[in-house]
């Protein structure tokens, strides 16, 4: 067997060992993205109902799996919702519950900001 074949096999072994210890590269980058993301949560009053708006500022929003996060929020809050740009909108005023769920998902608590004021959105 040539030296290149042996080196390639050893490199594969090292990579598989590291991924078993640290998780896959995708999992690691997702965790880093969650820790670095800044999240702003606010409530808006639209006509006769409230909407919780979650703005996520991250350099790599795709790594956060925003679709999965939205599905989980909707399920756990028993509310409808949607994704618009880098925003998640959930029906109802769930600001404090959303913060707790985001902490469970691995977002840093010091990077989660809640706007205490309710923004009234007028019909255009």
C-alpha positions as CSV (number, residue, x, y, z in Angstrom):
1,X,0.0,0.0,0.0
2,X,1.3,3.5,-0.8
3,X,2.0,6.2,1.7
4,X,-0.8,8.3,0.3
5,X,-3.3,5.6,1.0
6,X,-2.1,5.2,4.6
7,X,-2.2,8.9,5.2
8,X,-5.7,9.2,3.7
9,X,-7.0,6.4,5.9
10,X,-5.4,7.9,9.0
11,X,-6.9,11.3,8.2
12,X,-10.3,9.8,7.8
13,X,-9.9,8.0,11.1
14,X,-8.9,11.3,12.8
15,X,-11.9,13.1,11.2
16,X,-14.4,10.4,12.3
17,X,-12.9,10.5,15.9
18,X,-13.2,14.3,16.1
19,X,-16.8,14.3,14.7
20,X,-17.8,11.6,17.3
21,X,-16.3,13.7,20.1
22,X,-17.4,17.2,19.0
23,X,-20.4,16.4,16.8
24,X,-20.5,17.0,13.0
25,X,-19.2,20.1,11.5
26,X,-22.7,21.3,10.8
27,X,-23.8,20.8,14.4
28,X,-20.8,22.8,15.6
29,X,-21.4,25.7,13.2
30,X,-25.1,25.7,14.2
31,X,-24.2,26.0,17.9
32,X,-21.7,28.8,17.2
33,X,-24.3,30.7,15.1
34,X,-26.9,30.4,17.9
35,X,-24.4,31.7,20.5
36,X,-23.5,34.7,18.3
37,X,-27.0,35.5,17.1
38,X,-28.7,38.6,18.5
39,X,-32.5,38.1,19.0
40,X,-35.0,40.9,19.6
41,X,-38.5,40.0,20.7
42,X,-41.4,42.5,20.5
43,X,-45.2,42.5,20.5
44,X,-47.2,44.3,17.9
45,X,-50.9,45.0,18.1
46,X,-52.5,44.7,14.7
47,X,-56.2,45.6,14.4
48,X,-57.7,43.5,17.3
49,X,-54.9,40.9,17.9
50,X,-51.3,40.7,19.1
51,X,-48.4,39.3,17.2
52,X,-45.0,38.3,18.7
53,X,-42.2,39.3,16.3
54,X,-38.8,37.6,16.7
55,X,-36.0,39.4,14.8
56,X,-32.8,37.3,14.5
57,X,-29.6,39.1,13.6
58,X,-27.0,36.6,12.6
59,X,-24.1,36.6,10.1
60,X,-25.2,33.1,9.0
61,X,-29.0,32.8,9.4
62,X,-29.1,29.6,7.3
63,X,-27.2,27.7,9.9
64,X,-29.9,28.4,12.6
65,X,-32.5,26.2,10.9
66,X,-35.1,28.9,11.3
67,X,-37.8,26.7,9.8
68,X,-37.4,24.0,12.5
69,X,-37.3,26.7,15.2
70,X,-40.6,28.2,13.9
71,X,-42.3,24.8,13.8
72,X,-41.3,24.1,17.4
73,X,-42.4,27.6,18.6
74,X,-45.8,27.2,16.9
75,X,-46.2,23.7,18.4
76,X,-45.2,24.6,21.9
77,X,-47.1,27.9,22.0
78,X,-50.2,26.3,20.3
79,X,-50.3,29.3,17.9
80,X,-50.1,30.0,14.2
81,X,-47.1,31.8,12.7
82,X,-45.0,32.5,9.7
83,X,-41.5,33.4,8.6
84,X,-40.8,36.7,6.8
85,X,-37.2,37.5,5.9
86,X,-35.2,37.0,9.1
87,X,-38.3,37.4,11.3
88,X,-40.6,34.9,12.9
89,X,-44.1,36.1,13.6
90,X,-46.2,34.1,16.1
91,X,-49.9,34.9,16.8
92,X,-50.5,36.2,20.3
93,X,-48.3,37.9,22.9
94,X,-45.7,35.2,23.9
95,X,-42.6,37.3,24.4
96,X,-41.5,35.7,27.7
97,X,-42.3,32.2,26.7
98,X,-40.4,32.6,23.5
99,X,-37.3,33.8,25.4
100,X,-37.4,30.6,27.5
101,X,-37.8,28.4,24.5
102,X,-34.9,30.1,22.7
103,X,-32.7,29.5,25.7
104,X,-33.6,25.8,25.6
105,X,-32.6,25.8,21.9
106,X,-29.1,27.1,22.8
107,X,-29.4,30.9,22.2
108,X,-27.4,32.9,24.8
109,X,-29.7,34.6,27.3
110,X,-27.6,37.8,27.2
111,X,-28.2,38.1,23.4
112,X,-32.0,37.9,23.8
113,X,-33.7,41.3,24.2
114,X,-37.4,41.8,24.9
115,X,-39.0,45.1,24.0
116,X,-41.4,45.9,26.9
117,X,-43.5,48.2,24.8
118,X,-46.3,47.1,22.5
119,X,-46.1,48.6,19.1
120,X,-49.4,49.5,17.6
121,X,-49.5,48.9,13.8
122,X,-52.1,51.0,12.0
123,X,-53.8,49.8,8.9
124,X,-52.4,51.5,5.8
